[in-house]
């Protein structure tokens, strides 16, 4: 569900109930060859947007594009790219 910019959410909930991916301008992209499956990106992600594994999987329906996952990745397997690319 895509919400217009002026939307007010009247009923509180969590991001699993409210897809927030349409807010981002940057998105994380995982290099499967570099990913070692350590799970640090999953641990630091503030949303339920990353599934642990080797490689990790990012659910773009919930990813806000904050870049914490890319910043915390010790092997630099995640890079942020402009939305609409790659």
Secondary structure, DSSP 4 states (H G I P E B T S, - for coil): -PPPTT----S---TTTS--GGG-SEEEEE-TTT-----HHHHH-SSS-EE-SSS-EE-TTT-----HHHHH-TT--EEEEETT--
